[in-house]
């Protein structure tokens, strides 16, 4: 303790002088330079992804995780197509795929009584290799650039940790637990505890809580969760077997839903050696016998872990409080059916990272960071409700379960047939949410030049690509065989599909505030035809800010730059409302067939 601190804490000090010393101490603390631009609390896939992207954008970041290392047990098991597109832009997509299902293994789903019995329902989905063939042949934007990938969280996290630790500007600290924080107009001060019990204080300009469903950050902010919590308690039994996957007699797949009264599901993890049984098994269950009962034949396996978890459908009432933001499970908790948990969190991270970077760099206006809550909470609410809808599909067929379902009798055959028909019809909901994964829109955001009639809404089970401002720009192959997404950088981009537009006014406006802007000129008649426009202003996350056939000039360019960077004034709001979008009434290109795929 300094001499000033001792003096200020003395009871013998006259009140006036003591007050002055305390004020001097506070001023001294406030004037200390911050150590980091951003502190990220929680190093699951969301926090790791956020830290990596922040570091790549030049943001000094501390990633702190209370556990001593990455999680040992599988949780999520599927990175959807949009997440894989993100990983591709981060340069790690193939490294992620190397940790999971090979590209020739089917992604099929079965409803069963046991693994040795004929399946009651069999839902077929393409392998990654088959999906890639469809993508290679697609010319209308209806496919993503990357297929989905089965990869378990306990395999994905170590890879992301390795990447984060090798990323400039990122400091990774495991075994460092956030205890509390306080924020003022300029910074956030975080008090943390090490594994040895020692305490540290770190300062940053912003704090992000990606610290899970029991988020300490969210709780200190007193942000409530909205929706339905505590829906059902389940047990996850994780076990390892070198032989089980190869010996499954009814066909290779990823999920085997058991027609029983416990709501059981057997999940094959990405390495095909680890498995999880999720079930409403009671306390005291012989889990080894339960696994053997579901499988139906003897095999060698080792139980690794048994944990309890609870189903929730909840979204935080706010995603931000001044200099503190929430991302991932700290902001939304969904039922795992449909895979909208971790994937939604990665979307949070890749929306938030460039907005924090722009705000810290000084070119981002107040609306830039403010838009995070609007955009991602909108997605969170939609995904919460979509997850509940998907889970309800499982309930629809499970209600036909009867105790005679395994009986070798006419009654048993009748029960199996009835339940199987219901499962074949209703269970597909879980794997049919491609519209949620690819079609989400930020229309209505303060950063989007929304067109008249465009709404921030999208269908759950179909994806019809379009270029209405607010959506991710669809994947297209260029004349030379490259993917459009691959030629778009990490900054704002003017995409000129005629390669002859004078966009100097817009370039000048971005340059005047030092906002990073690239110009990509491509003479692509087919892409122009499909997209229904030749000019686009894209954000760093590849969502469309504006589209047109003529470049904005003068005050139009000024207003569009202000909008995209969150610097919109009252004048620019009124001016933007008065602008008539040239493409608002045009149909989308050739109106490609809607994609319906798991």
C-alpha positions as CSV (number, residue, x, y, z in Angstrom):
1,X,0.0,0.0,0.0
2,X,1.3,3.4,-0.9
3,X,1.9,6.2,1.6
4,X,-1.1,8.1,0.1
5,X,-3.3,5.0,0.5
6,X,-2.3,4.6,4.1
7,X,-2.9,8.2,4.8
8,X,-6.4,8.2,3.2
9,X,-7.4,5.1,5.2
10,X,-6.3,6.6,8.5
11,X,-9.1,7.4,10.9
12,X,-7.0,10.2,12.4
13,X,-6.9,12.2,9.1
14,X,-9.0,15.4,9.1
15,X,-12.2,14.7,7.0
16,X,-11.4,17.5,4.4
17,X,-7.9,16.4,3.8
18,X,-8.9,12.7,3.8
19,X,-11.6,13.5,1.2
20,X,-9.0,15.2,-1.0
21,X,-6.6,12.3,-0.8
22,X,-9.3,9.8,-1.7
23,X,-10.3,11.9,-4.6
24,X,-6.6,12.1,-5.7
25,X,-6.3,8.3,-5.4
26,X,-9.4,7.7,-7.6
27,X,-8.2,10.2,-10.2
28,X,-4.8,8.4,-10.2
29,X,-6.5,5.0,-10.8
30,X,-8.8,6.4,-13.5
31,X,-5.9,7.9,-15.4
32,X,-3.9,4.7,-15.5
33,X,-3.8,3.4,-19.1
34,X,-5.9,0.4,-19.9
35,X,-4.0,-2.8,-20.4
36,X,-6.3,-4.2,-23.1
37,X,-8.8,-3.0,-25.6
38,X,-11.2,-5.9,-24.8
39,X,-11.4,-8.6,-22.0
40,X,-13.3,-11.7,-23.0
41,X,-14.5,-13.7,-20.1
42,X,-15.1,-17.4,-21.1
43,X,-13.1,-19.5,-23.5
44,X,-15.6,-21.8,-25.0
45,X,-15.9,-21.8,-28.9
46,X,-17.6,-18.4,-28.8
47,X,-15.0,-16.6,-26.6
48,X,-12.2,-18.2,-28.5
49,X,-13.6,-17.2,-31.9
50,X,-14.2,-13.7,-30.7
51,X,-10.7,-13.4,-29.4
52,X,-9.2,-14.7,-32.6
53,X,-11.1,-12.3,-34.8
54,X,-10.4,-9.3,-32.5
55,X,-6.7,-10.1,-32.6
56,X,-6.7,-10.4,-36.4
57,X,-8.2,-6.9,-36.4
58,X,-5.5,-5.4,-34.3
59,X,-7.5,-5.3,-31.1
60,X,-5.5,-6.0,-27.9
61,X,-7.5,-8.8,-26.2
62,X,-7.3,-10.7,-22.9
63,X,-9.1,-14.0,-23.1
64,X,-9.7,-15.4,-19.6
65,X,-11.2,-18.8,-18.6
66,X,-11.8,-20.0,-15.1
67,X,-11.2,-23.7,-16.0
68,X,-7.5,-24.8,-16.1
69,X,-7.8,-26.0,-19.7
70,X,-10.3,-26.7,-22.5
71,X,-13.3,-28.8,-21.7
72,X,-12.7,-32.6,-21.7
73,X,-16.2,-33.7,-22.7
74,X,-18.2,-33.4,-25.9
75,X,-21.1,-30.9,-25.9
76,X,-22.0,-29.5,-29.3
77,X,-21.4,-31.9,-32.2
78,X,-22.3,-29.9,-35.4
79,X,-20.8,-26.8,-36.9
80,X,-23.5,-25.6,-39.4
81,X,-22.8,-24.3,-42.9
82,X,-22.7,-20.7,-41.8
83,X,-20.2,-21.4,-39.0
84,X,-18.1,-23.3,-41.5
85,X,-18.2,-20.3,-43.8
86,X,-16.9,-18.2,-40.9
87,X,-14.2,-20.7,-40.2
88,X,-13.2,-20.7,-43.8
89,X,-12.7,-16.9,-43.7
90,X,-10.6,-17.4,-40.6
91,X,-8.5,-19.9,-42.5
92,X,-9.2,-22.9,-40.3
93,X,-12.1,-24.8,-42.0
94,X,-10.1,-27.8,-43.2
95,X,-8.3,-28.0,-39.8
96,X,-11.8,-28.2,-38.2
97,X,-12.9,-30.9,-40.6
98,X,-9.8,-33.0,-39.9
99,X,-11.1,-33.4,-36.3
100,X,-14.5,-34.7,-37.2
101,X,-16.5,-37.0,-39.5
102,X,-14.7,-37.9,-42.7
103,X,-16.4,-36.5,-45.8
104,X,-17.7,-39.9,-47.0
105,X,-19.7,-40.8,-43.8
106,X,-23.4,-40.3,-44.1
107,X,-25.2,-37.8,-41.8
108,X,-28.2,-40.0,-41.5
109,X,-30.5,-40.1,-38.5
110,X,-32.4,-43.1,-37.2
111,X,-35.3,-43.7,-34.8
112,X,-34.8,-47.1,-33.1
113,X,-35.8,-49.4,-30.4
114,X,-32.3,-50.8,-30.2
115,X,-29.3,-50.7,-32.5
116,X,-29.8,-54.4,-33.4
117,X,-33.5,-53.9,-34.4
118,X,-34.8,-52.7,-37.7
119,X,-35.1,-48.9,-37.5
120,X,-38.6,-47.4,-37.1
121,X,-37.6,-44.4,-39.2
122,X,-34.6,-43.5,-41.3
123,X,-33.9,-39.9,-42.3
124,X,-31.2,-39.6,-45.0
125,X,-28.9,-36.6,-45.2
126,X,-25.9,-36.2,-47.5
127,X,-22.3,-36.7,-46.3
128,X,-20.0,-33.7,-46.4
129,X,-18.6,-35.1,-49.7
130,X,-22.0,-35.4,-51.3
131,X,-22.9,-31.9,-50.1
132,X,-19.7,-30.5,-51.6
133,X,-20.7,-32.0,-55.0
134,X,-24.0,-30.2,-54.8
135,X,-22.2,-26.9,-53.9
136,X,-19.8,-27.3,-56.8
137,X,-22.7,-27.6,-59.3
138,X,-24.8,-24.8,-57.8
139,X,-25.1,-21.6,-60.0
140,X,-28.0,-19.8,-58.4
141,X,-26.8,-19.0,-54.9
142,X,-29.0,-21.5,-53.1
143,X,-26.2,-23.4,-51.5
144,X,-23.7,-22.3,-48.9
145,X,-20.0,-22.1,-49.7
146,X,-19.2,-24.7,-47.0
147,X,-21.1,-27.9,-45.9
148,X,-21.8,-28.6,-42.3
149,X,-19.3,-30.6,-40.2
150,X,-19.7,-32.9,-37.3
151,X,-16.9,-32.1,-34.8
152,X,-17.2,-32.4,-31.0
153,X,-16.6,-29.4,-28.8
154,X,-13.8,-31.1,-26.9
155,X,-11.9,-31.5,-30.2
156,X,-12.8,-28.0,-31.5
157,X,-11.8,-26.0,-28.4
158,X,-8.2,-27.2,-28.4
159,X,-7.8,-26.2,-32.0
160,X,-9.3,-22.8,-31.4
161,X,-7.1,-22.3,-28.4
162,X,-4.0,-23.1,-30.5
163,X,-5.1,-20.6,-33.1
164,X,-5.9,-18.0,-30.4
165,X,-2.5,-18.4,-28.7
166,X,-0.8,-17.9,-32.0
167,X,-2.8,-14.8,-33.0
168,X,-1.1,-11.4,-32.5
169,X,-2.6,-9.1,-29.9
170,X,-4.3,-12.0,-28.0
171,X,-3.3,-13.0,-24.5
172,X,-4.9,-16.3,-23.4
173,X,-5.2,-17.1,-19.7
174,X,-6.7,-20.4,-18.4
175,X,-7.3,-20.8,-14.7
176,X,-8.3,-17.1,-14.3
177,X,-11.8,-16.6,-13.1
178,X,-13.7,-13.3,-13.3
179,X,-15.0,-12.4,-9.8
180,X,-16.4,-8.9,-10.4
181,X,-16.1,-5.8,-12.5
182,X,-16.9,-2.1,-12.5
183,X,-17.1,0.2,-15.4
184,X,-17.0,4.0,-15.9
185,X,-17.2,6.3,-18.9
186,X,-13.8,5.1,-20.3
187,X,-13.0,1.6,-19.1
188,X,-13.9,-1.6,-17.3
189,X,-11.9,-2.9,-14.3
190,X,-12.1,-6.7,-13.8
191,X,-11.2,-8.4,-10.6
192,X,-10.1,-12.0,-11.2
193,X,-8.9,-15.0,-9.2
194,X,-6.1,-17.4,-10.2
195,X,-6.0,-21.1,-9.5
196,X,-3.7,-20.6,-6.5
197,X,-6.2,-18.2,-4.9
198,X,-4.3,-15.0,-5.8
199,X,-6.3,-12.1,-7.2
200,X,-5.5,-9.8,-10.1
201,X,-7.1,-6.7,-11.5
202,X,-7.1,-6.0,-15.3
203,X,-8.4,-3.0,-17.2
204,X,-9.9,-2.8,-20.7
205,X,-12.0,-0.5,-22.7
206,X,-14.7,-3.2,-23.1
207,X,-15.7,-6.5,-21.5
208,X,-17.5,-9.3,-23.2
209,X,-19.2,-12.1,-21.2
210,X,-19.1,-15.3,-23.1
211,X,-19.0,-17.3,-19.9
212,X,-21.9,-19.7,-20.4
213,X,-25.5,-20.1,-19.3
214,X,-24.6,-19.3,-15.6
215,X,-22.8,-16.2,-16.8
216,X,-21.2,-14.2,-13.9
217,X,-21.1,-11.2,-16.2
218,X,-24.8,-11.3,-16.9
219,X,-25.7,-11.9,-13.3
220,X,-23.7,-8.9,-12.1
221,X,-25.4,-6.7,-14.7
222,X,-28.7,-8.1,-13.4
223,X,-29.9,-8.9,-16.9
224,X,-32.8,-11.3,-16.8
225,X,-33.5,-14.2,-19.2
226,X,-36.8,-14.3,-21.0
227,X,-38.6,-17.4,-22.2
228,X,-39.1,-20.8,-20.6
229,X,-36.5,-22.3,-18.3
230,X,-36.1,-25.6,-16.6
231,X,-38.1,-27.5,-19.2
232,X,-36.6,-30.9,-18.4
233,X,-33.6,-32.4,-16.7
234,X,-31.5,-34.9,-18.6
235,X,-28.3,-36.9,-18.0
236,X,-25.4,-37.1,-20.5
237,X,-23.5,-40.3,-20.3
238,X,-20.2,-40.0,-22.2
239,X,-18.5,-43.2,-23.1
240,X,-15.7,-44.4,-25.4
241,X,-15.6,-47.5,-27.6
242,X,-13.1,-48.3,-30.3
243,X,-15.5,-50.8,-31.9
244,X,-19.1,-49.7,-31.6
245,X,-19.4,-47.5,-34.7
246,X,-18.0,-50.1,-37.0
247,X,-20.3,-52.7,-35.6
248,X,-23.6,-50.8,-35.9
249,X,-25.7,-53.2,-38.0
250,X,-28.6,-50.9,-39.2
251,X,-26.5,-48.3,-41.0
252,X,-24.1,-45.6,-40.3
253,X,-25.4,-42.2,-39.0
254,X,-24.9,-39.4,-36.5
255,X,-27.9,-39.7,-34.2
256,X,-29.9,-42.6,-33.0
257,X,-33.1,-41.6,-31.3
258,X,-34.5,-44.3,-29.0
259,X,-38.2,-44.9,-28.8
260,X,-38.6,-45.1,-25.0
261,X,-40.3,-43.3,-22.2
262,X,-37.1,-41.5,-21.2
263,X,-36.5,-39.4,-24.3
264,X,-33.2,-41.1,-25.0
265,X,-30.8,-40.3,-27.8
266,X,-27.5,-42.0,-28.7
267,X,-25.1,-39.5,-30.4
268,X,-22.0,-40.5,-32.4
269,X,-19.4,-37.8,-31.8
270,X,-17.1,-36.5,-34.5
271,X,-14.2,-39.0,-33.9
272,X,-16.6,-42.0,-34.0
273,X,-14.9,-43.3,-30.8
274,X,-16.7,-41.2,-28.3
275,X,-20.5,-41.4,-27.8
276,X,-23.0,-39.7,-25.6
277,X,-26.3,-41.1,-24.4
278,X,-28.8,-38.4,-23.4
279,X,-31.7,-39.6,-21.4
280,X,-34.0,-38.9,-18.5
281,X,-32.4,-41.7,-16.5
282,X,-33.0,-41.5,-12.8
283,X,-30.4,-41.2,-10.0
284,X,-28.9,-44.6,-9.2
285,X,-29.1,-46.0,-12.7
286,X,-26.6,-48.6,-13.8
287,X,-25.5,-46.6,-16.8
288,X,-23.5,-49.5,-18.2
289,X,-26.6,-51.6,-18.4
290,X,-28.5,-48.7,-19.8
291,X,-26.0,-48.4,-22.7
292,X,-26.0,-52.1,-23.4
293,X,-29.8,-52.1,-23.4
294,X,-29.9,-49.4,-26.1
295,X,-27.2,-51.1,-28.2
296,X,-28.6,-54.6,-27.9
297,X,-25.3,-56.5,-28.2
298,X,-22.2,-56.9,-26.0
299,X,-19.2,-54.6,-26.8
300,X,-16.2,-53.1,-25.1
301,X,-16.6,-49.6,-23.8
302,X,-15.5,-47.3,-21.0
303,X,-17.8,-44.7,-19.3
304,X,-15.9,-41.4,-19.2
305,X,-18.3,-39.0,-17.5
306,X,-21.9,-38.6,-16.3
307,X,-23.3,-35.1,-16.1
308,X,-26.8,-33.5,-15.6
309,X,-28.1,-30.7,-17.8
310,X,-31.4,-28.9,-18.2
311,X,-33.4,-27.8,-21.2
312,X,-34.1,-24.1,-21.6
313,X,-35.5,-21.7,-24.1
314,X,-34.3,-18.4,-22.9
315,X,-32.9,-15.1,-24.3
316,X,-31.4,-12.2,-22.3
317,X,-33.5,-9.1,-22.1
318,X,-30.4,-7.1,-23.1
319,X,-27.2,-8.0,-24.8
320,X,-25.3,-4.9,-23.7
321,X,-24.9,-2.5,-20.7
322,X,-22.6,0.4,-21.6
323,X,-19.1,-1.1,-22.0
324,X,-20.1,-4.7,-21.3
325,X,-21.6,-7.1,-23.9
326,X,-22.9,-10.6,-23.7
327,X,-22.3,-13.3,-26.4
328,X,-23.1,-17.0,-26.8
329,X,-24.9,-19.0,-24.0
330,X,-24.6,-16.0,-21.6
331,X,-27.1,-14.3,-23.9
332,X,-29.3,-17.2,-25.1
333,X,-30.0,-20.8,-24.1
334,X,-31.7,-23.2,-26.4
335,X,-32.5,-26.9,-26.6
336,X,-29.7,-28.6,-28.5
337,X,-32.1,-30.0,-31.1
338,X,-31.3,-28.3,-34.4
339,X,-27.8,-27.2,-33.3
340,X,-28.7,-23.5,-32.7
341,X,-26.6,-23.0,-29.6
342,X,-22.9,-22.8,-30.4
343,X,-23.6,-21.8,-34.0
344,X,-25.7,-18.8,-32.8
345,X,-22.8,-17.9,-30.5
346,X,-20.2,-17.9,-33.2
347,X,-22.6,-15.6,-35.2
348,X,-22.6,-13.3,-32.1
349,X,-18.8,-13.3,-32.0
350,X,-18.4,-12.5,-35.7
351,X,-21.0,-9.7,-35.5
352,X,-19.4,-8.2,-32.4
353,X,-15.7,-8.4,-33.2
354,X,-15.6,-5.9,-36.1
355,X,-17.9,-3.5,-34.3
356,X,-15.7,-3.4,-31.3
357,X,-12.7,-3.0,-33.5
358,X,-14.3,-0.1,-35.3
359,X,-15.4,1.6,-32.1
360,X,-11.9,1.2,-30.6
361,X,-10.2,2.5,-33.8
362,X,-12.4,5.6,-33.6
363,X,-14.1,5.5,-37.0
364,X,-17.2,3.7,-35.6
365,X,-20.0,6.0,-34.4
366,X,-22.4,5.4,-31.5
367,X,-24.8,3.3,-33.6
368,X,-22.1,0.8,-34.6
369,X,-21.8,-1.0,-31.2
370,X,-25.5,-0.2,-30.4
371,X,-26.5,-2.3,-33.4
372,X,-25.1,-5.4,-31.9
373,X,-28.0,-5.9,-29.6
374,X,-30.6,-5.2,-32.2
375,X,-29.1,-7.6,-34.8
376,X,-28.1,-10.5,-32.6
377,X,-31.0,-10.4,-30.1
378,X,-33.3,-10.6,-33.1
379,X,-31.5,-13.7,-34.2
380,X,-31.5,-15.1,-30.7
381,X,-35.2,-14.8,-30.3
382,X,-35.8,-16.4,-33.7
383,X,-33.4,-19.2,-32.9
384,X,-34.9,-19.8,-29.5
385,X,-38.4,-20.2,-31.0
386,X,-37.1,-22.3,-33.8
387,X,-35.3,-24.6,-31.4
388,X,-38.6,-25.0,-29.5
389,X,-40.4,-25.8,-32.7
390,X,-37.9,-28.4,-33.6
391,X,-38.0,-30.0,-30.2
392,X,-41.8,-30.2,-30.4
393,X,-41.4,-32.3,-33.5
394,X,-39.7,-35.0,-31.4
395,X,-42.6,-34.8,-28.8
396,X,-45.1,-35.4,-31.6
397,X,-43.8,-38.9,-32.4
398,X,-42.7,-39.8,-28.8
399,X,-46.3,-39.5,-27.7
400,X,-47.0,-42.7,-29.6
401,X,-44.7,-44.7,-27.5
402,X,-46.3,-47.7,-25.7
403,X,-44.7,-50.2,-23.4
404,X,-45.3,-53.0,-25.9
405,X,-43.0,-51.4,-28.5
406,X,-40.4,-54.1,-28.2
407,X,-42.8,-57.0,-28.0
408,X,-42.7,-59.7,-30.7
409,X,-46.4,-59.5,-31.2
410,X,-49.1,-58.0,-33.4
411,X,-49.6,-55.2,-30.9
412,X,-45.9,-54.5,-30.8
413,X,-45.7,-54.3,-34.6
414,X,-48.6,-51.9,-34.6
415,X,-47.0,-49.6,-32.1
416,X,-43.7,-49.6,-34.0
417,X,-45.4,-48.9,-37.3
418,X,-47.5,-46.0,-35.9
419,X,-44.6,-44.4,-34.1
420,X,-42.3,-44.9,-37.1
421,X,-44.7,-43.1,-39.4
422,X,-45.0,-40.2,-37.0
423,X,-41.2,-40.0,-36.6
424,X,-40.6,-40.0,-40.3
425,X,-43.0,-37.1,-40.7
426,X,-42.2,-35.0,-37.6
427,X,-38.6,-35.7,-36.7
428,X,-37.2,-33.9,-39.8
429,X,-37.9,-30.6,-38.1
430,X,-34.7,-30.9,-36.2
431,X,-32.6,-31.1,-39.3
432,X,-34.6,-28.8,-41.6
433,X,-33.7,-25.4,-40.3
434,X,-31.6,-24.2,-43.2
435,X,-33.5,-20.9,-43.4
436,X,-32.5,-20.1,-39.8
437,X,-28.9,-20.9,-40.6
438,X,-28.4,-19.0,-43.8
439,X,-31.3,-16.7,-44.3
440,X,-31.3,-14.5,-41.2
441,X,-31.6,-10.8,-41.9
442,X,-30.5,-7.6,-40.2
443,X,-33.1,-5.4,-42.0
444,X,-34.2,-2.7,-39.7
445,X,-30.7,-2.4,-38.1
446,X,-29.3,1.2,-37.8
447,X,-26.4,0.0,-40.0
448,X,-28.6,-1.3,-42.9
449,X,-30.1,0.7,-45.8
450,X,-33.4,-1.2,-45.5
451,X,-35.6,-1.1,-48.5
452,X,-39.4,-0.3,-48.3
453,X,-41.2,-3.5,-47.4
454,X,-38.1,-5.4,-46.3
455,X,-38.6,-7.0,-42.8
456,X,-36.2,-8.7,-40.5
457,X,-37.9,-12.0,-40.9
458,X,-37.0,-15.3,-42.5
459,X,-38.5,-18.7,-42.9
460,X,-37.2,-21.6,-40.7
461,X,-37.0,-24.6,-43.1
462,X,-36.2,-23.1,-46.5
463,X,-33.5,-20.8,-47.9
464,X,-34.3,-18.8,-51.0
465,X,-31.3,-16.6,-51.6
466,X,-31.7,-12.9,-52.2
467,X,-29.8,-9.7,-52.0
468,X,-32.2,-7.5,-50.0
469,X,-30.0,-5.4,-47.7
470,X,-29.6,-7.1,-44.3
471,X,-28.8,-10.6,-45.5
472,X,-25.5,-12.3,-46.0
473,X,-24.5,-12.1,-49.6
474,X,-25.2,-15.5,-51.2
475,X,-22.4,-17.8,-52.3
476,X,-21.7,-17.7,-56.0
477,X,-19.0,-19.2,-58.2
478,X,-17.1,-16.7,-60.4
479,X,-16.1,-17.2,-64.0
480,X,-12.6,-18.2,-63.1
481,X,-13.8,-20.8,-60.6
482,X,-13.2,-18.9,-57.4
483,X,-15.9,-18.4,-54.8
484,X,-17.2,-14.9,-54.4
485,X,-16.7,-15.0,-50.6
486,X,-13.0,-15.8,-51.1
487,X,-12.3,-12.6,-53.0
488,X,-14.0,-10.4,-50.3
489,X,-11.7,-9.2,-47.6
490,X,-12.1,-8.5,-43.9
491,X,-13.1,-4.8,-44.3
492,X,-16.1,-3.0,-45.8
493,X,-16.3,-3.8,-49.5
494,X,-17.7,-2.1,-52.5
495,X,-18.5,-5.0,-54.9
496,X,-18.7,-3.8,-58.5
497,X,-20.0,-6.5,-60.7
498,X,-19.6,-4.5,-63.9
499,X,-16.0,-3.5,-63.0
500,X,-16.5,0.0,-64.4
501,X,-18.3,2.1,-61.7
502,X,-16.8,5.3,-60.4
503,X,-17.1,4.8,-56.6
504,X,-14.6,7.6,-55.7
505,X,-17.2,9.6,-53.7
506,X,-17.9,6.7,-51.4
507,X,-14.2,5.9,-51.1
508,X,-13.5,9.5,-50.1
509,X,-16.2,9.4,-47.4
510,X,-14.8,6.2,-45.9
511,X,-11.2,7.6,-46.1
512,X,-12.3,10.8,-44.4
513,X,-13.1,8.9,-41.2
514,X,-10.3,6.3,-41.7
515,X,-12.8,3.4,-42.0
516,X,-11.3,0.5,-43.9
517,X,-12.9,0.0,-47.4
518,X,-11.9,-2.3,-50.2
519,X,-13.1,-2.1,-53.8
520,X,-13.6,-5.4,-55.6
521,X,-14.3,-5.1,-59.3
522,X,-15.5,-8.2,-61.1
523,X,-17.2,-8.3,-64.6
524,X,-19.6,-11.1,-63.8
525,X,-22.8,-11.0,-65.9
526,X,-24.2,-14.2,-64.5
527,X,-23.8,-13.0,-60.9
528,X,-25.3,-9.7,-61.8
529,X,-28.3,-11.5,-63.3
530,X,-28.8,-13.7,-60.3
531,X,-28.3,-10.9,-57.7
532,X,-30.5,-8.4,-59.6
533,X,-28.0,-5.5,-59.0
534,X,-24.5,-4.6,-60.0
535,X,-23.3,-2.6,-57.0
536,X,-23.2,-3.6,-53.3
537,X,-21.8,-2.2,-50.1
538,X,-20.9,-5.1,-47.9
539,X,-19.9,-5.1,-44.2
540,X,-16.9,-7.0,-42.8
541,X,-19.3,-9.9,-42.0
542,X,-20.5,-10.0,-45.6
543,X,-24.0,-8.8,-44.8
544,X,-25.4,-6.3,-47.4
545,X,-25.7,-2.7,-46.3
546,X,-26.9,-1.3,-49.7
547,X,-27.4,-2.4,-53.3
548,X,-27.9,-0.4,-56.5
549,X,-27.1,0.0,-60.1
550,X,-25.5,3.4,-59.9
551,X,-22.8,4.5,-57.3
552,X,-23.9,7.0,-54.7
553,X,-22.4,10.4,-55.1
554,X,-22.2,13.6,-53.1
555,X,-24.5,13.7,-50.2
556,X,-25.8,10.2,-51.0
557,X,-22.3,8.8,-50.5
558,X,-21.9,10.8,-47.3
559,X,-25.1,9.5,-45.9
560,X,-24.4,5.9,-46.9
561,X,-21.0,5.9,-45.3
562,X,-22.4,7.4,-42.1
563,X,-25.1,4.7,-42.0
564,X,-22.7,1.8,-42.5
565,X,-20.3,3.0,-39.9
566,X,-22.8,3.9,-37.2
567,X,-22.2,7.7,-37.6
568,X,-25.7,8.6,-38.6
569,X,-26.9,12.1,-37.7
570,X,-30.5,13.3,-37.8
571,X,-29.8,14.9,-41.2
572,X,-28.5,11.6,-42.7
573,X,-31.5,9.7,-41.3
574,X,-33.9,12.0,-43.1
575,X,-31.8,11.9,-46.2
576,X,-31.7,8.1,-46.3
577,X,-35.4,7.9,-45.9
578,X,-35.9,10.2,-48.9
579,X,-33.6,8.2,-51.1
580,X,-35.4,5.9,-53.5
581,X,-33.6,2.5,-53.8
582,X,-33.3,1.6,-57.4
583,X,-33.7,-2.1,-56.8
584,X,-36.4,-2.2,-54.2
585,X,-39.2,-3.3,-56.6
586,X,-37.0,-5.7,-58.7
587,X,-37.5,-9.5,-58.4
588,X,-34.5,-11.4,-57.2
589,X,-32.6,-12.6,-60.3
590,X,-33.8,-15.8,-61.7
591,X,-35.8,-16.7,-58.6
592,X,-33.8,-19.9,-57.7
593,X,-35.5,-22.9,-56.2
594,X,-35.7,-22.8,-52.4
595,X,-33.1,-25.0,-50.7
596,X,-34.5,-27.6,-48.3
597,X,-31.7,-29.4,-46.6
598,X,-30.5,-30.4,-43.1
